[in-house]
Amino acid sequence: MGLTYAKSIHNSGIFGDEKILILDKDTEKMAQLAAEGDFETHSELANCVPQSDIIMIAVKPQHKDGLFEEMKHLIGEKLLIISVMAGVSIEAIQQALGLEKVVRAMPNLPAQIGLGMTTYFSDKSVSEEEQVLMGKLLGSTGKSLRLKEEKEINTSTAIHGSGPAYIFYFIQSMLDAASHYGFDEETAKSLVTQTFEGAVAQYKQGEFTPNEWMDKVASKGGTTREALNTFDKHKVNEGIKKGAIACYERAIELSKL
């Protein structure tokens, strides 16, 4: 995800000719990026952290303690941190690094193809001008949405952060149904993906709720209504809501680790 943002921010031209610095322990990956010439690559914190004004931390939460221990002696108080670590609070980062300006963000997987949604929040230590810049940086992979409270990071994680997996779950179910009726893999993929794309586009452009759109597709006593009744019978709607709630509760658990 860090590399996704680096490439998107670079392509956006927000920083003009200034090169983005990338640090990763994978020397092979760094050598490849260095050869491409778009970024300044590093394998040691001491070689890049002291000269940075904004740092995005995109590591797994379980790696944060070792990283923070290495970083805290290299940073200045005015450094701005952007964290995309799930479940790690702003306060935890502030205390670990001894600084104030922290932006907590939650992207999702479609950021990799420029159709991502990133929510973000920071307290008053980040100026309004910096907030606007954060919106541009984080929105370079699609769209960004500034939240009013930090707790909304966890609730939005349950919707947009993990949401693509819910969509893929439904897509896989439809692909399985298509396979059941004898469609080959390529045909099934075409049928299902175009149906999803069309339905989403129609919902975004129209003025009707999903329930109203369902009523327009499903006539009383017809085939579509039978499918929807079966979904209701098996409580598919309730299962999806419970899944999103379980996702949120897990995010809260992670924030306490």
N, C-alpha and C positions, 0 to 999 in steps of 0.2 A: 504493500500500500504506500509506503514511503517513496518508492521509486515511481509509482503511478502519479503521485502528487508532484514529484520533482519534474517529471516529463511534462505534465500538464501546465505547471507554472512556467516552465521554460518556454513552452510553445505559446503561452498566452502573451509573453512579452512584458509582463508586469514589471520586471526588474531590468528591462532594457538589455544592455550588453553584459551586465554583471552575471558571472557564472555562479550557479548553485553548487554548494559543496555537498558531497555525499560521502557518508562514512558507513562502511560495512566490513565485517570480519572476513567475508568471502573474497579472497584476493583475486580469484579468477573472474568473478563478476566485476570487481573494481577495474581490473585490467581491460575488460571488454568495454566498459563504459568510458574509460580514459581514452581508448582508441577511437571511440565515436566522436570525441572532442567537444561534446555539449556541456560536460560537467567537469568540475575539479574533484577528483576522487581521493579519499583518504582511508587509511586502515587504523589510524591512531587518533584518539580524542584530542590529545595535546597539540596535534598539528592543525586542527580546524576549529575546535570549540572557542578558543580565546578570540578569534577574529570574527566571530559570528554575532549578529544582532538578533536574529530570529532562528530558533532551532525547532524542527519538528521531530518529536520522538515517536517512532513507529516500530516498537519492539513488543514482544509478548509480555504481558503483565508480570509473569514470573521472573523475567530478566531485569526488572526495574531496579531492584536494590543494588545489584552489582554495578549497574550503569550509573545510578545516582552517586554512589560512593566514588566512582572515578571522576564524574563530571563536576562535583560540587567545588573542587579546588581550582577549577579552570574557568569558571564563569564570573561575570560581573553582575551586580545587583539589577542593572537595567535591562538585562537579557529578557527577551520574550520567548516563552516556551509554548509550542503547540503540541498537545498530546493527543494521539489517537489510540491510546491504550484503553481497552475496555475495563471499566470498573475501578480505575484509579482516580481518586478525587483530586480536585484542585488543591485542597488543603494539604493532602499527602505529598504532592509534588512540591508545593511551596516550602513545607517543613524540611523535606529531604534535601532540597537544593539551596535553601536559604535565600529565596528571591520571591518577588510578589507577582510579576506579570505572567500568568498562566492562562492559556486558552485550552479548554477541553473540547474535543471534537469527536464525532462519530460518523464515519463514512459508511458506504456500503459497496458491495462488489461491483456493480455496474459503473463505478468510478473508472474502472479499467478501460471502458470503452466510451468514456465521455458522457455517460448518462447516469451518473451517480447522484445521490442525495446525501449531503453532509449537514448534520446539525452541529451547532457549536454554542458554547457559553463561556463567559469569563466575568469576573467581578469588576468592581470599579477601578481596580488597579490598572486595567487596560483602558487607555483613552478611547474616546469616540472615533478619532481618526484611525487609531490602530484597529478598532473593531471593524471599520469599513474595509480596511486593507485585508483583515482576516476573511471577511466575506468574499472578497475577490479571489484570494488565494485558494480558499477551500471550495469556492464555486467554480474553479478552473476545470474541475472534473465533471461538471454537470450543473447542479444547483446547490446552493447553501441556504440554510435557514438558521437565523440567530434565535436562540431560546431565551426565555425570561428567567428561568431558574435552573440551577445545575441538576436538580433531581429529574428534570425533563430529559436529560441525556439518557438516563436509564430507561425511561418510558419510551422515548423515541427509538432506542436500540431495539426494543421489542417489536416495533412496527417497521421502520425502514432499514435498520441495521441488519436484522436477521430476516427481514421480509422477503428478500430474494429467494431464500431457501424455502419459504412457504410456497412461493410461486412455482419453484422448480418441483416441489412435491406434487402440486396439482398438475403440472405439465407431465410429470412422469406417470401419474395416474391415467391421464388421457392417452398418453402414448401406449400404455399397457392395454387400455381398452381398444385402441386402434389395432394393436397387434392381435388381440383376441378375435377380431373380425377379419384377420388375414392380410392386413395392409403391411407392406414391406416397410423397413425402417425409414427410408428416405421419404416415402409418401406420407407416412404417419407424422414425421417431423414437419413436413410442409403443411399438412392439414392443421396440426395443433398450433404451431407457432404463428401462422397467419391469422388463425382465429383469435389468439391472444392479442396480437398486435392490433387487429381490427377492433376488438372489443374495448381495449384500453383507449385507443384513439377516439372512438365514438363517445365513450364516457367523458373524456377530457373536453371534447368539443361541444357536447350537448348540455342540456339543462336539467336532465333527469337524474334521479338517484339510481343506484344499482338495482334496487327493488323495482323501480318503475321500468327500467330497461328489461328486467326479467319478465315482467308482465307483458311487455311488448313482444317478446320472443315466444313466450309460453301461452298458448291458448288453452282454455278450460277443457280438460279431458284429452289434451293432445300429448304428443310424445315428449316434448320438452318439459311440460308440467309433470309428467310421470317421473322424469329424471330428478326434477327439483323436489318432488314429494319424497323420493327415495333418499335424497340428501338429508332432508328434514327428519325422516324416519330414523336415520342412522346418526343424527345429531352432528353432521359435519360442521355446520356453522359453530356450534358450541365447542367442538373439538379444536377448531382453529383459534377461537378466542382463548380457550384454556391454554393452548400452546403458547400464545403470545404472553399471557400472564405468567406462565412458568419461565419464559425467557426473561422477563423483567425480574422475577424473584431470584433467578440465578445471577443476574447482573448485580443485584443488591448483595448477594452472598460474596461475589468476587470483590466487591468494593471494600469488604471487611477483612480481606486476607492481608 
